[in-house]
Amino acid sequence: QFQLVDFGGGLVQPGGSRILSCVPSGFKLDYLAIGWFRQAPGKEREGVSCISNSDGNTYFTDSVKGRFTIHSDNAKNTVYLQMNSLKPEDTAVYYCALTEGGCTYYSGHYDYWSQGTQVTVSS
């Protein structure tokens, strides 16, 4: 009944851009927070960004600051992750996750997760 679906991944050249979408089903974004995480082969899951719809605050991990932006469109009930100036090290499966609490990079606080979408940055 409740789930998150993310999509928009694919193959992109270094320096290129990609936008990911996260669409909750059975939830409204009001007073919720949506986080983006990624996991590269052989690496731990990493928090990338988060948006809190209760106060509009956004957060980014240092490695993507200045390159990624996050936007919530409550009318469409969708959260977008705009990725610019992509680097090979951005290659990972990207997940969105939902928490009824505030934004955090601790994945254990998130209650629902998307299926993940693969982003590959390679020439």
Phi, psi and chi 1 to 4 in degrees:
 res  aa     phi    psi   chi1   chi2   chi3   chi4
   1 GLN       -  -36.7 -176.6  176.6    6.9      -
   2 PHE  -116.4  127.9  -56.2  101.3      -      -
   3 GLN  -159.7  164.4   67.5  177.8   44.3      -
   4 LEU  -118.7  137.9  -60.5  172.9      -      -
   5 VAL  -123.3  128.3  175.4      -      -      -
   6 ASP  -119.5  151.2   65.7  -30.1      -      -
   7 PHE  -157.6  167.3   58.0   91.3      -      -
   8 GLY   119.9   -3.6      -      -      -      -
   9 GLY   -72.6  171.1      -      -      -      -
  10 GLY   162.0 -168.7      -      -      -      -
  11 LEU   -92.0  130.8  177.7   64.0      -      -
  12 VAL  -139.5  145.9   61.1      -      -      -
  13 GLN   -74.8  150.3  -62.4  -68.7  -40.9      -
  14 PRO   -53.6  137.9  -26.3   35.2      -      -
  15 GLY    87.6   -8.4      -      -      -      -
  16 GLY   -83.4 -175.6      -      -      -      -
  17 SER  -128.6  156.8  -62.1      -      -      -
  18 ARG  -155.1  143.7 -160.6   81.3  179.5 -176.1
  19 ILE  -119.7  131.9 -174.5  166.2      -      -
  20 LEU  -108.2  147.7  -53.9 -178.7      -      -
  21 SER  -121.3  144.8  -59.1      -      -      -
  22 CYS  -128.1  120.9  176.6      -      -      -
  23 VAL  -121.9  110.0 -176.4      -      -      -
  24 PRO   -77.2  146.9   -9.2   25.3      -      -
  25 SER  -118.2  127.4  -63.9      -      -      -
  26 GLY    88.5    3.7      -      -      -      -
  27 PHE  -129.6  152.4  -55.8   95.3      -      -
  28 LYS  -110.0  144.4  -65.8  -64.4 -177.0 -178.6
  29 LEU   -72.2  -17.2  -67.8  175.0      -      -
  30 ASP   -54.8  128.2  -65.6   -3.3      -      -
  31 TYR    64.5   17.6  -58.8  103.8      -      -
  32 LEU  -113.9  164.8  -58.7  176.4      -      -
  33 ALA  -124.1  139.1      -      -      -      -
  34 ILE  -116.5  124.5  -65.1  -70.8      -      -
  35 GLY  -110.0  150.1      -      -      -      -
  36 TRP  -109.7  131.9  -74.1   95.1      -      -
  37 PHE  -126.3  161.5  -66.7   78.4      -      -
  38 ARG  -143.6  154.3   65.1 -172.8 -179.2 -172.9
  39 GLN  -139.6  117.9 -171.6  161.1   22.7      -
  40 ALA   -94.5  157.2      -      -      -      -
  41 PRO   -56.0  130.1  -25.9   35.6      -      -
  42 GLY    76.4    5.9      -      -      -      -
  43 LYS  -121.6  160.8  -63.8 -176.8  178.5  179.9
  44 GLU   -74.9  156.4  -61.9  -67.5  -33.6      -
  45 ARG   -62.3  135.0 -176.0 -179.3  -62.3  171.8
  46 GLU  -123.8  131.0  175.1 -170.0   23.3      -
  47 GLY   -72.0  132.3      -      -      -      -
  48 VAL  -107.9  -50.2  176.0      -      -      -
  49 SER  -159.3  163.4 -177.2      -      -      -
  50 CYS  -156.3  147.0 -173.7      -      -      -
  51 ILE  -129.8  132.0 -177.2  165.9      -      -
  52 SER  -101.3  117.6  172.7      -      -      -
  53 ASN   -80.5  -10.1  -72.2  -70.4      -      -
  54 SER   -75.8  -33.9   61.8      -      -      -
  55 ASP  -128.3   -5.3   56.7   18.0      -      -
  56 GLY    81.1    2.2      -      -      -      -
  57 ASN   -67.6  144.1  -72.0  -17.2      -      -
  58 THR  -125.4  155.5   60.7      -      -      -
  59 TYR  -141.5  147.5  -54.6   87.9      -      -
  60 PHE  -141.5  140.9  -59.3   91.4      -      -
  61 THR   -71.8  153.7 -167.1      -      -      -
  62 ASP   -56.5  -36.0  -73.3  -15.5      -      -
  63 SER   -68.4  -16.4   62.9      -      -      -
  64 VAL  -116.2   -3.1  -52.3      -      -      -
  65 LYS   -59.5  134.3  -74.2 -179.7  179.6  177.2
  66 GLY    86.0  -10.8      -      -      -      -
  67 ARG  -115.1  -34.9  -60.7 -170.0  -63.0  118.7
  68 PHE  -108.3  148.2  -69.9   11.8      -      -
  69 THR  -132.1  158.1   59.9      -      -      -
  70 ILE  -129.6  142.0 -170.7  168.7      -      -
  71 HIS  -144.7  138.7  174.0   71.3      -      -
  72 SER  -113.5  127.0  179.3      -      -      -
  73 ASP  -111.9   97.3 -173.2  -25.2      -      -
  74 ASN   -66.8  -30.7  -72.1   -3.0      -      -
  75 ALA   -63.0  -35.7      -      -      -      -
  76 LYS   -94.1   -4.2  -63.7 -178.2  178.1  178.7
  77 ASN    53.8   45.3 -149.7   44.2      -      -
  78 THR  -135.8  141.0  -59.2      -      -      -
  79 VAL  -114.0  134.8  171.9      -      -      -
  80 TYR  -114.5  142.6  -55.5   93.0      -      -
  81 LEU  -116.4  110.0 -177.9   68.5      -      -
  82 GLN   -92.0  119.1  176.4   68.2   56.2      -
  83 MET  -112.0  121.2  -54.2 -176.6  -64.8      -
  84 ASN  -121.1  162.5  -57.9  -49.4      -      -
  85 SER    49.2   49.0  -58.5      -      -      -
  86 LEU   -66.1  143.9  -76.3  163.1      -      -
  87 LYS  -118.9  156.9  -55.3  174.1 -179.2  179.5
  88 PRO   -55.2  -33.2  -29.0   36.7      -      -
  89 GLU   -70.4   -8.0   50.0  -97.2   45.1      -
  90 ASP   -80.6   -7.5  -65.0  -43.8      -      -
  91 THR   -61.4  124.4  -64.5      -      -      -
  92 ALA  -176.7  169.0      -      -      -      -
  93 VAL   -85.8  127.0  176.8      -      -      -
  94 TYR  -103.5  133.8  -76.7   72.2      -      -
  95 TYR  -123.6  145.1  -56.8   87.7      -      -
  96 CYS  -106.4  153.4   60.3      -      -      -
  97 ALA  -145.0  151.5      -      -      -      -
  98 LEU  -119.2  137.5 -179.2  148.5      -      -
  99 THR  -134.5  144.0  178.7      -      -      -
 100 GLU   -80.8  -11.3  -67.1 -177.3  -28.7      -
 101 GLY   -88.7 -169.5      -      -      -      -
 102 GLY   -81.3  173.9      -      -      -      -
 103 CYS   -61.6  140.1  -77.9      -      -      -
 104 THR  -155.3  151.5  176.6      -      -      -
 105 TYR   -88.4   -1.2  -70.5  105.4      -      -
 106 TYR   -83.2  112.2  175.4   53.8      -      -
 107 SER   -64.0  -24.6   61.7      -      -      -
 108 GLY   -65.3  -15.1      -      -      -      -
 109 HIS   -83.0   -8.3  -82.7   87.3      -      -
 110 TYR   -95.4  135.0  -68.3   81.9      -      -
 111 ASP   -94.3  -28.8  -58.6  -54.8      -      -
 112 TYR  -134.9  143.8  -61.2   93.5      -      -
 113 TRP  -131.1  146.5  -67.6   80.1      -      -
 114 SER   -77.7  173.5   69.7      -      -      -
 115 GLN   -78.0  -17.0   82.7  -73.7   -6.1      -
 116 GLY    93.8  144.7      -      -      -      -
 117 THR  -133.4  134.5 -175.9      -      -      -
 118 GLN   -82.2  127.8  174.9   72.5   47.1      -
 119 VAL  -115.9  121.0  175.1      -      -      -
 120 THR  -119.7  121.4  -58.3      -      -      -
 121 VAL  -110.3  108.8 -175.1      -      -      -
 122 SER  -159.0  148.0  176.8      -      -      -
 123 SER  -103.9      -   59.5      -      -      -
